[in-house]
Amino acid sequence: MAEHSFNWDKQADVVVVGYGFAGAIAAIAAQNSGAQVLLLEKMPHPGGISILSGGGVAFARNAESAFQYLKRTCNGTTPDEVLWPVAQGMVEIIDWVRELAKVSGTEPTESEIRGHGTYPFPGTDDIDSVKLKDFPAYSAFPWAKGLRGGARLFKMVCDNVNLRKIEVLLSTPAKRLITNSQGEVLGVVAESGSRPLTIRARKAVIVTTGGFENNETMKLQYFEAQPVYPVYLGNTGDGILMAQKAGAALWHMWHFHGGYGFKYPEFPFAIRHVWAGPRNENRKMIWIAVDRFGKRFMDEYPPAPQDTGARPLEYYDADLQDYPRIPCYLIFDEEGRKLGPVAMVMVNDERYHYQWSDDNLTEVEKGWILRGKNLEEIAVKIKVNLEILNSTAERWNSHCARGTDEDFSRPPKTMMPILTPPFYAMEAWPIVSNTQGGPVHDPNQRVLDPMGQPIPRLYVAGEISSIFGHLYLEAGNITECFVGGRIAGRNAAKETPWD
């Protein structure tokens, strides 16, 4: 269709699709650079999975150190030229967060600095993370139940979007990109209510729609494990599919940030366990994980439980023609049960709410946590061989007594024996907090086609096109939302209007 034949319903210089951290920052940066911006969000409320996060922003004291760390983290999956702007942005980011935070009357707090990167790679000592100081307005999103830090940080970016009077359309999903015969992106077809909305982007479109963790078709093609349950329902891969149709190449599609967690019929989303963030080697984890035979098979508390925690469950046994660790079972005792809630429900959807009980007994009564007066009863309930389960528990308890996990090297102070009845078991599944794969982008956040050429006037930022293709840096996705969003917004605003 010729460009002039469209009856445009709306127009702006830059159209941003997706209102999480990346979309908000891209919109702010584009507006700061002189562009008129329109921000679209398909859900009834903004925030996406961003609002559920811990709210930590990873920063660096030295760009070269950050680059070396990112290079090893990505393990060759992301070009150096793409990593360099992120490394440089990690040095600049605290000053910009401080500037944005003034609008909300808060500031970054030094008390939240972590001390180093997630893994002991070159450059790790020059990487830290920071959060915002508490301020009352963090509770402005009653429909979102997650971690307080993410809500605080999202309130900050919302305040900045509102200050700039950036137009926002909620409940307005983008359906496809409008391109001309040369492949140049001219705008977006969205949907408002039941009618299509044709939106002209005079300069560029920036897609910041997050990942595909709630798209079953895409997960079947890209993930090794099946099934993998999502924490957030709104990320269905829409932006990735639109970019593909416009000619985008893809990267990192197998890589997701996720651990093992819980899934119950009462909710369409997964529930994370409470041992999240970088591993605390002084904090006890109450359980061991066993497969369908009753054998332990993993370090249950890896360095970043929500990064690689799901990977041991992915094992496929060709003789069984099945996944013997999906689901697996978490085994613990009465002393562990009393240590506090084992899970936390994180949801950005006003249709759902659940508060996990402090002592886990409500969930025992619901049948989510199985209880037995001895391991024999547990073995019957989870249908594993009692002799093998007893042997597994005895070996684990002997490791705890010696203070050394001789099988999987779990840190000693995280170990807790399984001795005091009654005993408990929980069914656990691979879960995905967010995906890392999507359209390939260049250092300017422009989407590239399979031949490495930019698709004219199409940009991305955030988890839809994450740089992390092998391992994750804790708080790194928020950082690339800020850094990549800022780069995308500035460059989109510099484009010459196509008309």
Buried (B, 14 or more C-beta within 10 A) or exposed (E): EEBEEBEEBBBBBBBBBBBBBBBBBBBBBBBBBEBBBBBBBBBEBBBBBBBBBBBBBBBBBBBBBBBBBBBBBBEEBBBEEBBBBBBBBBBBBBEBBBEBBEBBEBBBEEEBBBEBBBBEBBBBBBBBBBBBBEBEBBEEBEBBBBBBBBBBBBBBBBBBBEEBEBEBBBEBBBBBBBBBEEBBBBBBBBBBEEEEBBBBBBBBBBBBBBBBBBBBEBBEEBBBBEBBBBBBBBBBBBBBBBBBEBBBBBBBBBBBBBBBBBBBEEBBBBBBBBBBBBBBEEEBBBBBBBBBEBBBBBBBBBBBBBBBBBBBBBBBEEEEEEBBBBBBBBBBBBBBBEBEBBBBBBBBBEEBEBEBBEEBEBBBEEEBBBBBEEBEBBBEBBEBBBEBBBBBBEBBBEBBEEEEBEBBEBBBEBBBBBEEBBBBBBBBBBBBBBBBBBBBBBBBBBBBBEEEBBBBBBBBBBBBBBBBBBBBBBBBBBBBBBBBBBBBBBBBBBBEEBE
